[in-house]
Every structure is written in C-alpha cells, then in structure tokens.
C-alpha cells in the first residue's frame, strides 16, 4: 500500500528569517510523530528553537568560487 508523503513542515514554525539566519521551532508533537514513523533520534531535530545559517558552505570554503554559467 502506498502512503501519502508526510508534510515535513507540519509542526515546524519559522520564527525569524532575515535571508541569512533562520530560526525555526519544532513542536513536541512533530518530534514524536517522526520517531513513531521510524526515524532515529539522530535524524530529527529535538523540540525547541533552532538557529540555522544559510550559505555557510562558501563562507567556510572561500577558496571555492561559484562558476559562472555560460549560455
């Protein structure tokens, strides 16, 4: 039997997003649902607020430059 894909944003709220930093909040219900679905504890964010940075890879590796696309 095919199951419908789970909406991963359910139970996760974006608190702040300034384009570089995103603060999200994960509900206890979402955390427990993911564990009940078979995900391991190390695969899901714990309940609470989490601060994430966008574009960190190139900041950590300035020697890598994005290539310009040619038409």
PDB file of N, CA, C and O in Angstrom:
ATOM      1  N   UNK A   1       0.836  -1.179   0.000  1.00  0.00           N
ATOM      2  CA  UNK A   1       0.000   0.000   0.000  1.00  0.00           C
ATOM      3  C   UNK A   1       0.881   1.242   0.000  1.00  0.00           C
ATOM      4  O   UNK A   1       1.825   1.326   0.786  1.00  0.00           O
ATOM      5  N   UNK A   2       0.591   2.202  -0.863  1.00  0.00           N
ATOM      6  CA  UNK A   2       1.343   3.451  -0.940  1.00  0.00           C
ATOM      7  C   UNK A   2       0.792   4.458   0.060  1.00  0.00           C
ATOM      8  O   UNK A   2      -0.416   4.684   0.133  1.00  0.00           O
ATOM      9  N   UNK A   3       1.688   5.052   0.820  1.00  0.00           N
ATOM     10  CA  UNK A   3       1.284   6.084   1.764  1.00  0.00           C
ATOM     11  C   UNK A   3       1.551   7.447   1.155  1.00  0.00           C
ATOM     12  O   UNK A   3       2.490   7.624   0.379  1.00  0.00           O
ATOM     13  N   UNK A   4       0.720   8.399   1.514  1.00  0.00           N
ATOM     14  CA  UNK A   4       0.941   9.769   1.072  1.00  0.00           C
ATOM     15  C   UNK A   4       2.186  10.314   1.767  1.00  0.00           C
ATOM     16  O   UNK A   4       2.422   9.997   2.933  1.00  0.00           O
ATOM     17  N   UNK A   5       2.988  11.126   1.076  1.00  0.00           N
ATOM     18  CA  UNK A   5       4.168  11.702   1.729  1.00  0.00           C
ATOM     19  C   UNK A   5       3.759  12.610   2.880  1.00  0.00           C
ATOM     20  O   UNK A   5       2.742  13.300   2.808  1.00  0.00           O
ATOM     21  N   UNK A   6       4.552  12.605   3.930  1.00  0.00           N
ATOM     22  CA  UNK A   6       4.292  13.434   5.095  1.00  0.00           C
ATOM     23  C   UNK A   6       4.758  14.853   4.824  1.00  0.00           C
ATOM     24  O   UNK A   6       5.832  15.063   4.261  1.00  0.00           O
ATOM     25  N   UNK A   7       3.951  15.823   5.223  1.00  0.00           N
ATOM     26  CA  UNK A   7       4.340  17.232   5.119  1.00  0.00           C
ATOM     27  C   UNK A   7       5.352  17.515   6.214  1.00  0.00           C
ATOM     28  O   UNK A   7       4.993  17.598   7.389  1.00  0.00           O
ATOM     29  N   UNK A   8       6.619  17.666   5.836  1.00  0.00           N
ATOM     30  CA  UNK A   8       7.664  17.834   6.843  1.00  0.00           C
ATOM     31  C   UNK A   8       7.612  19.187   7.534  1.00  0.00           C
ATOM     32  O   UNK A   8       8.264  19.380   8.561  1.00  0.00           O
ATOM     33  N   UNK A   9       6.848  20.127   6.988  1.00  0.00           N
ATOM     34  CA  UNK A   9       6.763  21.438   7.625  1.00  0.00           C
ATOM     35  C   UNK A   9       5.696  21.476   8.702  1.00  0.00           C
ATOM     36  O   UNK A   9       5.623  22.441   9.463  1.00  0.00           O
ATOM     37  N   UNK A  10       4.866  20.441   8.781  1.00  0.00           N
ATOM     38  CA  UNK A  10       3.836  20.402   9.817  1.00  0.00           C
ATOM     39  C   UNK A  10       4.508  20.273  11.179  1.00  0.00           C
ATOM     40  O   UNK A  10       5.310  19.365  11.394  1.00  0.00           O
ATOM     41  N   UNK A  11       4.187  21.167  12.086  1.00  0.00           N
ATOM     42  CA  UNK A  11       4.786  21.139  13.411  1.00  0.00           C
ATOM     43  C   UNK A  11       6.071  21.932  13.506  1.00  0.00           C
ATOM     44  O   UNK A  11       6.662  22.015  14.583  1.00  0.00           O
ATOM     45  N   UNK A  12       6.519  22.516  12.406  1.00  0.00           N
ATOM     46  CA  UNK A  12       7.718  23.357  12.402  1.00  0.00           C
ATOM     47  C   UNK A  12       7.292  24.768  12.039  1.00  0.00           C
ATOM     48  O   UNK A  12       6.658  24.986  11.006  1.00  0.00           O
ATOM     49  N   UNK A  13       7.640  25.719  12.882  1.00  0.00           N
ATOM     50  CA  UNK A  13       7.271  27.113  12.635  1.00  0.00           C
ATOM     51  C   UNK A  13       8.527  27.937  12.391  1.00  0.00           C
ATOM     52  O   UNK A  13       9.510  27.816  13.122  1.00  0.00           O
ATOM     53  N   UNK A  14       8.491  28.776  11.359  1.00  0.00           N
ATOM     54  CA  UNK A  14       9.586  29.713  11.125  1.00  0.00           C
ATOM     55  C   UNK A  14       9.328  30.922  12.020  1.00  0.00           C
ATOM     56  O   UNK A  14       8.325  31.617  11.864  1.00  0.00           O
ATOM     57  N   UNK A  15      10.232  31.163  12.949  1.00  0.00           N
ATOM     58  CA  UNK A  15      10.099  32.271  13.891  1.00  0.00           C
ATOM     59  C   UNK A  15      10.674  33.542  13.293  1.00  0.00           C
ATOM     60  O   UNK A  15      10.093  34.619  13.420  1.00  0.00           O
ATOM     61  N   UNK A  16      11.826  33.406  12.639  1.00  0.00           N
ATOM     62  CA  UNK A  16      12.501  34.571  12.052  1.00  0.00           C
ATOM     63  C   UNK A  16      13.295  34.117  10.837  1.00  0.00           C
ATOM     64  O   UNK A  16      13.881  33.035  10.838  1.00  0.00           O
ATOM     65  N   UNK A  17      13.311  34.951   9.798  1.00  0.00           N
ATOM     66  CA  UNK A  17      14.074  34.651   8.593  1.00  0.00           C
ATOM     67  C   UNK A  17      14.527  35.974   7.991  1.00  0.00           C
ATOM     68  O   UNK A  17      13.728  36.696   7.394  1.00  0.00           O
ATOM     69  N   UNK A  18      15.817  36.293   8.151  1.00  0.00           N
ATOM     70  CA  UNK A  18      16.342  37.551   7.619  1.00  0.00           C
ATOM     71  C   UNK A  18      17.125  37.343   6.321  1.00  0.00           C
ATOM     72  O   UNK A  18      17.817  38.249   5.855  1.00  0.00           O
ATOM     73  N   UNK A  19      17.011  36.143   5.742  1.00  0.00           N
ATOM     74  CA  UNK A  19      17.713  35.852   4.500  1.00  0.00           C
ATOM     75  C   UNK A  19      19.053  35.180   4.729  1.00  0.00           C
ATOM     76  O   UNK A  19      19.540  34.470   3.849  1.00  0.00           O
ATOM     77  N   UNK A  20      19.655  35.384   5.877  1.00  0.00           N
ATOM     78  CA  UNK A  20      20.928  34.745   6.209  1.00  0.00           C
ATOM     79  C   UNK A  20      20.770  33.773   7.375  1.00  0.00           C
ATOM     80  O   UNK A  20      21.364  32.695   7.379  1.00  0.00           O
ATOM     81  N   UNK A  21      19.971  34.160   8.356  1.00  0.00           N
ATOM     82  CA  UNK A  21      19.730  33.338   9.529  1.00  0.00           C
ATOM     83  C   UNK A  21      18.246  32.991   9.599  1.00  0.00           C
ATOM     84  O   UNK A  21      17.388  33.853   9.409  1.00  0.00           O
ATOM     85  N   UNK A  22      17.954  31.725   9.873  1.00  0.00           N
ATOM     86  CA  UNK A  22      16.578  31.271  10.023  1.00  0.00           C
ATOM     87  C   UNK A  22      16.451  30.656  11.408  1.00  0.00           C
ATOM     88  O   UNK A  22      17.271  29.828  11.804  1.00  0.00           O
ATOM     89  N   UNK A  23      15.427  31.059  12.136  1.00  0.00           N
ATOM     90  CA  UNK A  23      15.131  30.460  13.432  1.00  0.00           C
ATOM     91  C   UNK A  23      13.821  29.703  13.281  1.00  0.00           C
ATOM     92  O   UNK A  23      12.796  30.280  12.920  1.00  0.00           O
ATOM     93  N   UNK A  24      13.864  28.399  13.561  1.00  0.00           N
ATOM     94  CA  UNK A  24      12.660  27.579  13.472  1.00  0.00           C
ATOM     95  C   UNK A  24      12.354  26.992  14.848  1.00  0.00           C
ATOM     96  O   UNK A  24      13.227  26.879  15.708  1.00  0.00           O
ATOM     97  N   UNK A  25      11.098  26.626  15.026  1.00  0.00           N
ATOM     98  CA  UNK A  25      10.681  25.983  16.261  1.00  0.00           C
ATOM     99  C   UNK A  25      10.017  24.660  15.908  1.00  0.00           C
ATOM    100  O   UNK A  25       9.107  24.613  15.082  1.00  0.00           O
ATOM    101  N   UNK A  26      10.480  23.584  16.542  1.00  0.00           N
ATOM    102  CA  UNK A  26       9.953  22.245  16.318  1.00  0.00           C
ATOM    103  C   UNK A  26       9.073  21.881  17.503  1.00  0.00           C
ATOM    104  O   UNK A  26       9.487  22.010  18.655  1.00  0.00           O
ATOM    105  N   UNK A  27       7.861  21.427  17.219  1.00  0.00           N
ATOM    106  CA  UNK A  27       6.938  21.064  18.300  1.00  0.00           C
ATOM    107  C   UNK A  27       7.249  19.664  18.823  1.00  0.00           C
ATOM    108  O   UNK A  27       7.843  18.844  18.123  1.00  0.00           O
ATOM    109  N   UNK A  28       6.844  19.407  20.049  1.00  0.00           N
ATOM    110  CA  UNK A  28       6.985  18.079  20.652  1.00  0.00           C
ATOM    111  C   UNK A  28       6.191  17.048  19.848  1.00  0.00           C
ATOM    112  O   UNK A  28       6.638  15.916  19.663  1.00  0.00           O
ATOM    113  N   UNK A  29       5.019  17.449  19.375  1.00  0.00           N
ATOM    114  CA  UNK A  29       4.178  16.538  18.602  1.00  0.00           C
ATOM    115  C   UNK A  29       4.865  16.116  17.306  1.00  0.00           C
ATOM    116  O   UNK A  29       4.816  14.946  16.926  1.00  0.00           O
ATOM    117  N   UNK A  30       5.502  17.067  16.630  1.00  0.00           N
ATOM    118  CA  UNK A  30       6.213  16.757  15.388  1.00  0.00           C
ATOM    119  C   UNK A  30       7.382  15.815  15.663  1.00  0.00           C
ATOM    120  O   UNK A  30       7.615  14.868  14.912  1.00  0.00           O
ATOM    121  N   UNK A  31       8.102  16.076  16.725  1.00  0.00           N
ATOM    122  CA  UNK A  31       9.236  15.231  17.110  1.00  0.00           C
ATOM    123  C   UNK A  31       8.773  13.792  17.365  1.00  0.00           C
ATOM    124  O   UNK A  31       9.371  12.843  16.860  1.00  0.00           O
ATOM    125  N   UNK A  32       7.702  13.642  18.155  1.00  0.00           N
ATOM    126  CA  UNK A  32       7.194  12.308  18.481  1.00  0.00           C
ATOM    127  C   UNK A  32       6.642  11.608  17.237  1.00  0.00           C
ATOM    128  O   UNK A  32       6.803  10.397  17.090  1.00  0.00           O
ATOM    129  N   UNK A  33       5.994  12.357  16.343  1.00  0.00           N
ATOM    130  CA  UNK A  33       5.458  11.769  15.112  1.00  0.00           C
ATOM    131  C   UNK A  33       6.593  11.216  14.248  1.00  0.00           C
ATOM    132  O   UNK A  33       6.474  10.125  13.689  1.00  0.00           O
ATOM    133  N   UNK A  34       7.688  11.965  14.139  1.00  0.00           N
ATOM    134  CA  UNK A  34       8.830  11.499  13.349  1.00  0.00           C
ATOM    135  C   UNK A  34       9.451  10.242  13.950  1.00  0.00           C
ATOM    136  O   UNK A  34       9.830   9.326  13.218  1.00  0.00           O
ATOM    137  N   UNK A  35       9.557  10.191  15.284  1.00  0.00           N
ATOM    138  CA  UNK A  35      10.096   8.996  15.928  1.00  0.00           C
ATOM    139  C   UNK A  35       9.169   7.799  15.710  1.00  0.00           C
ATOM    140  O   UNK A  35       9.634   6.689  15.454  1.00  0.00           O
ATOM    141  N   UNK A  36       7.858   8.029  15.813  1.00  0.00           N
ATOM    142  CA  UNK A  36       6.879   6.957  15.608  1.00  0.00           C
ATOM    143  C   UNK A  36       6.891   6.468  14.157  1.00  0.00           C
ATOM    144  O   UNK A  36       6.549   5.317  13.885  1.00  0.00           O
ATOM    145  N   UNK A  37       7.284   7.339  13.231  1.00  0.00           N
ATOM    146  CA  UNK A  37       7.352   6.970  11.816  1.00  0.00           C
ATOM    147  C   UNK A  37       8.600   6.148  11.501  1.00  0.00           C
ATOM    148  O   UNK A  37       8.775   5.696  10.369  1.00  0.00           O
ATOM    149  N   UNK A  38       9.466   5.951  12.492  1.00  0.00           N
ATOM    150  CA  UNK A  38      10.630   5.109  12.286  1.00  0.00           C
ATOM    151  C   UNK A  38      11.953   5.840  12.140  1.00  0.00           C
ATOM    152  O   UNK A  38      12.987   5.203  11.941  1.00  0.00           O
ATOM    153  N   UNK A  39      11.942   7.163  12.235  1.00  0.00           N
ATOM    154  CA  UNK A  39      13.205   7.904  12.143  1.00  0.00           C
ATOM    155  C   UNK A  39      13.996   7.735  13.440  1.00  0.00           C
ATOM    156  O   UNK A  39      13.415   7.634  14.520  1.00  0.00           O
ATOM    157  N   UNK A  40      15.312   7.705  13.327  1.00  0.00           N
ATOM    158  CA  UNK A  40      16.173   7.624  14.505  1.00  0.00           C
ATOM    159  C   UNK A  40      16.277   8.988  15.168  1.00  0.00           C
ATOM    160  O   UNK A  40      16.075  10.019  14.527  1.00  0.00           O
ATOM    161  N   UNK A  41      16.592   8.982  16.454  1.00  0.00           N
ATOM    162  CA  UNK A  41      16.708  10.242  17.210  1.00  0.00           C
ATOM    163  C   UNK A  41      17.760  11.183  16.613  1.00  0.00           C
ATOM    164  O   UNK A  41      17.632  12.403  16.708  1.00  0.00           O
ATOM    165  N   UNK A  42      18.798  10.608  15.997  1.00  0.00           N
ATOM    166  CA  UNK A  42      19.834  11.462  15.416  1.00  0.00           C
ATOM    167  C   UNK A  42      19.453  11.991  14.031  1.00  0.00           C
ATOM    168  O   UNK A  42      20.229  12.724  13.418  1.00  0.00           O
ATOM    169  N   UNK A  43      18.271  11.631  13.534  1.00  0.00           N
ATOM    170  CA  UNK A  43      17.812  12.098  12.230  1.00  0.00           C
ATOM    171  C   UNK A  43      16.783  13.218  12.320  1.00  0.00           C
ATOM    172  O   UNK A  43      16.406  13.788  11.296  1.00  0.00           O
ATOM    173  N   UNK A  44      16.321  13.544  13.523  1.00  0.00           N
ATOM    174  CA  UNK A  44      15.287  14.567  13.676  1.00  0.00           C
ATOM    175  C   UNK A  44      15.768  15.657  14.624  1.00  0.00           C
ATOM    176  O   UNK A  44      16.583  15.416  15.514  1.00  0.00           O
ATOM    177  N   UNK A  45      15.247  16.861  14.413  1.00  0.00           N
ATOM    178  CA  UNK A  45      15.557  17.958  15.327  1.00  0.00           C
ATOM    179  C   UNK A  45      14.748  17.783  16.597  1.00  0.00           C
ATOM    180  O   UNK A  45      13.567  17.441  16.543  1.00  0.00           O
ATOM    181  N   UNK A  46      15.374  18.016  17.736  1.00  0.00           N
ATOM    182  CA  UNK A  46      14.677  17.929  19.013  1.00  0.00           C
ATOM    183  C   UNK A  46      13.699  19.092  19.136  1.00  0.00           C
ATOM    184  O   UNK A  46      13.870  20.121  18.484  1.00  0.00           O
ATOM    185  N   UNK A  47      12.682  18.929  19.968  1.00  0.00           N
ATOM    186  CA  UNK A  47      11.726  20.024  20.169  1.00  0.00           C
ATOM    187  C   UNK A  47      12.430  21.272  20.681  1.00  0.00           C
ATOM    188  O   UNK A  47      13.383  21.190  21.456  1.00  0.00           O
ATOM    189  N   UNK A  48      11.952  22.417  20.241  1.00  0.00           N
ATOM    190  CA  UNK A  48      12.522  23.695  20.672  1.00  0.00           C
ATOM    191  C   UNK A  48      12.910  24.548  19.486  1.00  0.00           C
ATOM    192  O   UNK A  48      12.553  24.257  18.345  1.00  0.00           O
ATOM    193  N   UNK A  49      13.652  25.613  19.775  1.00  0.00           N
ATOM    194  CA  UNK A  49      14.092  26.541  18.722  1.00  0.00           C
ATOM    195  C   UNK A  49      15.492  26.181  18.241  1.00  0.00           C
ATOM    196  O   UNK A  49      16.364  25.794  19.019  1.00  0.00           O
ATOM    197  N   UNK A  50      15.675  26.322  16.927  1.00  0.00           N
ATOM    198  CA  UNK A  50      16.956  26.016  16.293  1.00  0.00           C
ATOM    199  C   UNK A  50      17.327  27.169  15.364  1.00  0.00           C
ATOM    200  O   UNK A  50      16.494  27.646  14.594  1.00  0.00           O
ATOM    201  N   UNK A  51      18.583  27.613  15.439  1.00  0.00           N
ATOM    202  CA  UNK A  51      19.088  28.684  14.581  1.00  0.00           C
ATOM    203  C   UNK A  51      19.922  28.061  13.473  1.00  0.00           C
ATOM    204  O   UNK A  51      20.868  27.317  13.734  1.00  0.00           O
ATOM    205  N   UNK A  52      19.561  28.373  12.234  1.00  0.00           N
ATOM    206  CA  UNK A  52      20.250  27.832  11.067  1.00  0.00           C
ATOM    207  C   UNK A  52      20.803  28.976  10.241  1.00  0.00           C
ATOM    208  O   UNK A  52      20.183  30.036  10.148  1.00  0.00           O
ATOM    209  N   UNK A  53      21.972  28.768   9.636  1.00  0.00           N
ATOM    210  CA  UNK A  53      22.609  29.781   8.783  1.00  0.00           C
ATOM    211  C   UNK A  53      22.517  29.340   7.334  1.00  0.00           C
ATOM    212  O   UNK A  53      22.739  28.172   7.016  1.00  0.00           O
ATOM    213  N   UNK A  54      22.189  30.277   6.459  1.00  0.00           N
ATOM    214  CA  UNK A  54      22.146  29.991   5.021  1.00  0.00           C
ATOM    215  C   UNK A  54      23.481  30.374   4.395  1.00  0.00           C
ATOM    216  O   UNK A  54      24.131  31.328   4.823  1.00  0.00           O
ATOM    217  N   UNK A  55      23.872  29.631   3.395  1.00  0.00           N
ATOM    218  CA  UNK A  55      25.058  29.981   2.628  1.00  0.00           C
ATOM    219  C   UNK A  55      26.357  29.802   3.370  1.00  0.00           C
ATOM    220  O   UNK A  55      27.351  30.435   3.015  1.00  0.00           O
ATOM    221  N   UNK A  56      26.389  28.980   4.369  1.00  0.00           N
ATOM    222  CA  UNK A  56      27.592  28.813   5.170  1.00  0.00           C
ATOM    223  C   UNK A  56      28.720  28.076   4.487  1.00  0.00           C
ATOM    224  O   UNK A  56      29.882  28.247   4.855  1.00  0.00           O
ATOM    225  N   UNK A  57      28.396  27.249   3.489  1.00  0.00           N
ATOM    226  CA  UNK A  57      29.433  26.457   2.852  1.00  0.00           C
ATOM    227  C   UNK A  57      30.496  27.335   2.206  1.00  0.00           C
ATOM    228  O   UNK A  57      31.688  27.132   2.435  1.00  0.00           O
ATOM    229  N   UNK A  58      30.079  28.307   1.404  1.00  0.00           N
ATOM    230  CA  UNK A  58      31.060  29.171   0.730  1.00  0.00           C
ATOM    231  C   UNK A  58      31.788  30.081   1.705  1.00  0.00           C
ATOM    232  O   UNK A  58      32.926  30.471   1.441  1.00  0.00           O
ATOM    233  N   UNK A  59      31.167  30.428   2.818  1.00  0.00           N
ATOM    234  CA  UNK A  59      31.860  31.223   3.834  1.00  0.00           C
ATOM    235  C   UNK A  59      32.956  30.403   4.498  1.00  0.00           C
ATOM    236  O   UNK A  59      34.013  30.934   4.837  1.00  0.00           O
ATOM    237  N   UNK A  60      32.707  29.099   4.685  1.00  0.00           N
ATOM    238  CA  UNK A  60      33.720  28.227   5.298  1.00  0.00           C
ATOM    239  C   UNK A  60      34.795  27.817   4.308  1.00  0.00           C
ATOM    240  O   UNK A  60      35.892  27.423   4.703  1.00  0.00           O
ATOM    241  N   UNK A  61      34.478  27.911   3.006  1.00  0.00           N
ATOM    242  CA  UNK A  61      35.420  27.496   1.966  1.00  0.00           C
ATOM    243  C   UNK A  61      35.571  28.620   0.937  1.00  0.00           C
ATOM    244  O   UNK A  61      35.120  28.486  -0.201  1.00  0.00           O
ATOM    245  N   UNK A  62      36.207  29.730   1.338  1.00  0.00           N
ATOM    246  CA  UNK A  62      36.321  30.866   0.413  1.00  0.00           C
ATOM    247  C   UNK A  62      37.197  30.568  -0.803  1.00  0.00           C
ATOM    248  O   UNK A  62      37.144  31.295  -1.795  1.00  0.00           O
ATOM    249  N   UNK A  63      37.998  29.507  -0.734  1.00  0.00           N
ATOM    250  CA  UNK A  63      38.847  29.161  -1.871  1.00  0.00           C
ATOM    251  C   UNK A  63      38.020  28.626  -3.044  1.00  0.00           C
ATOM    252  O   UNK A  63      38.497  28.598  -4.179  1.00  0.00           O
ATOM    253  N   UNK A  64      36.806  28.209  -2.776  1.00  0.00           N
ATOM    254  CA  UNK A  64      35.922  27.716  -3.836  1.00  0.00           C
ATOM    255  C   UNK A  64      35.057  28.864  -4.333  1.00  0.00           C
ATOM    256  O   UNK A  64      34.345  29.501  -3.557  1.00  0.00           O
ATOM    257  N   UNK A  65      35.125  29.111  -5.588  1.00  0.00           N
ATOM    258  CA  UNK A  65      34.343  30.188  -6.188  1.00  0.00           C
ATOM    259  C   UNK A  65      33.246  29.577  -7.052  1.00  0.00           C
ATOM    260  O   UNK A  65      33.498  28.621  -7.786  1.00  0.00           O
ATOM    261  N   UNK A  66      32.034  30.117  -6.973  1.00  0.00           N
ATOM    262  CA  UNK A  66      30.982  29.597  -7.860  1.00  0.00           C
ATOM    263  C   UNK A  66      31.328  29.887  -9.314  1.00  0.00           C
ATOM    264  O   UNK A  66      31.831  30.962  -9.642  1.00  0.00           O
ATOM    265  N   UNK A  67      31.057  28.928 -10.171  1.00  0.00           N
ATOM    266  CA  UNK A  67      31.342  29.105 -11.598  1.00  0.00           C
ATOM    267  C   UNK A  67      30.219  29.907 -12.243  1.00  0.00           C
ATOM    268  O   UNK A  67      29.045  29.762 -11.902  1.00  0.00           O
ATOM    269  N   UNK A  68      30.615  30.753 -13.178  1.00  0.00           N
ATOM    270  CA  UNK A  68      29.619  31.499 -13.933  1.00  0.00           C
ATOM    271  C   UNK A  68      29.104  30.613 -15.047  1.00  0.00           C
ATOM    272  O   UNK A  68      29.870  29.929 -15.725  1.00  0.00           O
ATOM    273  N   UNK A  69      27.786  30.637 -15.225  1.00  0.00           N
ATOM    274  CA  UNK A  69      27.176  29.832 -16.272  1.00  0.00           C
ATOM    275  C   UNK A  69      27.325  30.529 -17.617  1.00  0.00           C
ATOM    276  O   UNK A  69      27.180  31.747 -17.720  1.00  0.00           O
ATOM    277  N   UNK A  70      27.613  29.750 -18.630  1.00  0.00           N
ATOM    278  CA  UNK A  70      27.701  30.291 -19.970  1.00  0.00           C
ATOM    279  C   UNK A  70      26.560  29.719 -20.793  1.00  0.00           C
ATOM    280  O   UNK A  70      26.198  28.550 -20.658  1.00  0.00           O
ATOM    281  N   UNK A  71      26.008  30.555 -21.636  1.00  0.00           N
ATOM    282  CA  UNK A  71      24.866  30.121 -22.442  1.00  0.00           C
ATOM    283  C   UNK A  71      25.284  29.354 -23.647  1.00  0.00           C
ATOM    284  O   UNK A  71      24.437  28.920 -24.428  1.00  0.00           O
TER     285      UNK A  71
END
